[in-house]
Amino acid sequence: MVMETIDLRSDTVTHPTLAMRAAMAEAVVGDDVFGEDPTVNRLQEMAAHLVGKEAGLFVASGTMGNLTALLAHCGRGDEVILGDSSHTFNYEAGGMAALGGVQPHPVQNQSDGTLALQDTQAAIRAHDAHHPRTRLICLENTHNLCGGAPLSPEYTAQVGALASAHGLRLHIDGARIFNSAVAQNVAVTDLTGPADSVTFCLSKGLCAPVGSVLCGSEDFIHRAHRVRKMLGGGMRQAGVLAAAGIVALEGMIERLADDHEHARQLAAGLSQIRYIRLDRGSPQTNMVFINLTPDCPLDAPAVAAKLAERSIRVQVKGPRRFRAVTHYWITTSMIEDTVEAFRDNLRK
């Protein structure tokens, strides 16, 4: 008998629900490069309305969405202020510099995922021919490397005010921004309102198979549409993908609370096991960061290998560190099985 895999490496491993598959099969399509795919157009309108913006643009991935935003906001020789632990700075292949001639100005992320306001202020360049021109501030909400931390509406408003005071734009990498809104019990527009642009992923906790949406003003999306074309992101009959995104937006947002509860259950069980220490405050949303104590006889790769023998997959993040991410396809019984497997493998 083949055991069911418990895949906690990321919420990117989600696959579409039966409702999504049915919607994809029945999707009405057209040529989206010509703006004629009605399903893509509907998704873009829904997404923009949800985050309080005028228009949306369906893109292949969050990385494409963020790069499209940066290139639509900035020109060659401009500079972007962003976190040194941000996804855009660390995990998007240097696209802003390689493809756009845009210089990143990393600022230290605080443990809660924020950029200290005084650090952000200090990073804004003076008007001087020797300096690159500061054009944009980027935030990440929730913040992946800071434990899935949700950024608050109050903080986001402060950064938005700072950007506005200096004539800068604000972009939010909101790959998991609906997790943030659900965790804080606030409207997502409370988190996106101060931003000039925001991306969010359909293919993580929302469970669609492909895609993200970039949202902003009509004028911004007009510029972004050209950038998307330049990046090779013009997808023709993309309604077959957008249909799954529509199902995601209609029915998968509020249930993210279930993923957060499963993460809390996982953390509660693991915290009782010898040799395991969790990051302080973990989990804040759907990510649990797990550390092995110095006296543990096994390292993280060895533990991960033993878990894999029981069809449990976690992401190794260092010699003695893991990340486990809950999502739609993780159940309470799977959480219990995972805790038991950790306990068995770490029992002396």
N, C-alpha and C positions, 0 to 999 in steps of 0.2 A: 504493500500500500504506500503510495506517494504522500508524504506529509505536505500539508498546506504551508507555503512559505509565509512567514511573518516578516514583512519587509519594512523596517523602521529606518532605513538609511535616509530617506527624504520623503516629503510629500509630492515630489516630482514623479514618484513611481506609481501614482494613482493612474487607473485606467478608466475609461468612460463607463457610466452607468448604462443600464438597459434603456432608460429613457433617452439618454444622449445618443445611443446607437440608433434608436428608432428615428429620432429627429434628424440625424445625419443621413439616414437612408432616404428620408422623405423630403429633404431640403430642396426648396426652389432656388435655383442658382442662375447666375449670369456672369458676365465678364467684369470682375471687380476692378481691373485696371481702367476700364471705361466707366467705372462707378455704377455698373448695371447689375450687381448682384444684390437682390433685395434682402437676402438673409444677412449678408455682411452689413448692409446699410442699417438694418434693424438692430443688429448687435451694437454697432457703433453709436447709434442714437440712444439705446438703452444704457450703455456704459457711461456716456457723457452725462446723461440725466442722473444716474446714480451718484456720480462723484461731483455733481454740481458744475459741470463745464458745458461749453457751447457745442463742442464737437468731439468726435472720437475717431481713432484710426486703428484698425485691426492690423497687428504685426505678428510675425512668426514666433517671436520669443520676447522675454523680458529684456534680454541683452540688446536685441534689435530695437525695442521700444526706448530703452535708455539712450542708446547711441543716436537714434533718430532725434530724440529730444535735445540732446547736447548739440548736435550739428544744426538743428533748427534755431537754437538759441544763440549759438556762438559762431564766430568766424575764426579763421586761422590766426594764431597768435594770441587769441583770447585765453582766459584762465577760468577754471572752475574750482570753487572751494567745496571740498567733500571730505568725508571721514576717512581716516587711515585704515579703518577696518571695514569700510563699505564694500559691498559687492561690486559696485562699478569700478572702484579703484583696484580691487584685488582679483576679480574673477571674470572680467569682460575683455580680456586679451589686449588691453591697452588701446582699444578701438578709438577712443577720442583723440589720442595722440597720433596713432598710426594712420587713421583715415581722415581725421578732421584737422590735424595740426593744432589741436586744442590742448593746453597744458593743464594737468591736474595740480591743484595746490592742496595736499592732504593736511588735515587738521586732526589732532588726536580725538578719537571717540572716547567719550566717558563710558563708564560701565553700564549706564542705562541706555546707551545707543545715541545719546545726544552729542552735539558739538557745543562746548561751552560758548556762551554768547560772546564773552570777552575774547576768546580765541578766534572766533569767526570774524569779529570786528577787526581784530589785529591782522587778519589775513587779507583784508580788502586792500588792494593796491592803491597807492596815491597816483594821481594823474601825472605821469612822468614818462617821457619817451623811452627811458631805460627799462621800464617795466612792461610785462604783459598786462593787458586790460582785464580786470576782473569783470565777468559778465553774469556769473551764475553761481548759486549755492544749491547743493544737492543734499537731500536728507534721505534716509532709508527707514521705512516704517512698514512692518516690524523690522527690527535690526537683527539680521541673521547671526553674525559673529558675536553679538552682545547678548546672546541667549534667547533670541526671539523677542527682544524687548519692544513693547509698544510705546511709541512717542505720543505724548499727550496733546490734546487740542491747544492747551495754553502755551506749551513750548513751541508748537508749530506756528502759532500766531505771533509769538515773539520773533521767531526767525523771519517770518514773512514781513513783519514791520521793519526789521533791520534791513532786509533786502530792499524793500521799497524806499526806505530813507536814503539809500545809496544808489538808487537807480538800477538795481540788479534784479534778476529774475530768480525764482525759486522753483526747482523741480523736485518732485518726490518719487523716488523708486519705491513704489507701493506694491511690490510683488505680493506681499501678504497683508495689504492694508485692511482687508475685511477681517482678518484675524485680529488686528489691532482694534478695530471698531467694536467687534463682538466682545473682546476681552475687557474693554473699558466701558461697555454699555453706552456707547455714544453713536450718533449718526456718522456715517463715513464722511459726509460733507463737513463735519466739524474738523476733520483731519486734513481734508483736501482744499478747503476754502481759501486758505492763504497762499496756495501754490498757483503758479502760472501754468504748470503742467504736472501730470501724474501718470505713471504707468501702473497697471496691475496685471497679475498673471491669472489666466483662466486654468492653467494646467498644473497648479499645485493643489492647495486644499479644496479648490472649487471643482477639481476632478475632471475637467475637460482634457482631451488628449493633446491639444496643441494651442498655443497662441497667448498673446497678451493684447491689451488695448492701451493706447496712449491717448490721453484726453487733454484738452486745453481750449483756448479761444478758437473761433473760426479762422482767424488770420494765422494763428500758430499752426493749426492742423493743415492749412493750405501749404505752408512752408514744409511741414513735416511730411506731407504726402510726396513732395518732390524728393526729399531725402530718402524716404522709404524706397522709391523707385530706383534711386542711385545705388542703394545698398542691395538691390536685387530682390526686394521684398514685394514686388507686384505679383500677387497670386491670383490666378484667373478665376476659376469657378470655386472660390474659397468658401462659398456658403455651406459646403459639406462640413467644414471645420467650424464655421461661425455658429451653425445650428447647435452644436454641443455647448458652445459658450453661452448661448441664450438660455438653454436649460440650466446651466450653472448659475447664471445670474438670477433666474427665477426661483430656484429651489435649493441652492447649496450654501447660501451665505449664513443664515441663522444657525444651521446645523454645525457650523464650525465650533460652537460651544461644546459639542460632544467630543471633538478632538482635544480641546483644552482640558476637559474633564478626564479623558483617558490619559493625557500627559500627567495630570496630577496623581492619578491612580498609579501610574508607572513609577513616578518619583517617590510616592509614599512607600511602595513595596521595596524599591531599591535602597532607600535610605536605611532600611533595617538590616541590610546585609553587610557583614564584615568585609572590609577592604574597599568599600564603595563610599565615596563622598560626592555629593552633588554640588554644582555651582550654587553659590548663595542666591536664594530667590528663585531657583529653577524649579518648575517651569513658569514662565510668564504667559506663554501662549501654548503652542503645540510642540515645542522643542524641549527636550531634556538633555542637559549636558552632564555627563557621568565621568568621574575621575576615579582611578585606582590609587589607593594609598601607597606610600613608598614601601611599606612592608609587604605588599601583596606579592606572592611568589610568581605570578604571571603578569605579562605585559598586555597591553590592549590588543595587539595583533593575535596573540595566543588565545585570549579570551574570545575574540571575534571568531576565530577559527573553530573553537569548541561550540560556540553558539550556532555557527553555520551547519555543523553536523546535525543539529536539531532543527534545521530549516528556519533559523532566526537570523536576520541580517541587520546589523547596526553599522554605522559609519565610524571608522577609526579616524580620530582627529589629531592624534599625537601618540607618543609612546605609551601613555597611560590614560588616554582620554577618548571618549566616545561621544557621538551625538545620536539621539533617537528622536524621530519625528513621527507624531501620530497623524492619522488622516482617515478618510472615509472608509478605507478597507481594513482598518484595524479595529478589532472588537474587544470588549472587556475580557473575554476568555483568552484572547491573544496576549493581552497585557499580563494576565495571571501566568500564562505559560512562559512569557519572557522573564518575569521576576523569578519564577521557579528555576529556569535554566541558568540565570546568573547565579542564584543561590547554590545550585548543585555544582557548578563549575568553580566556584570560589570557596567551597567548603574545604576546610583543611583536612 
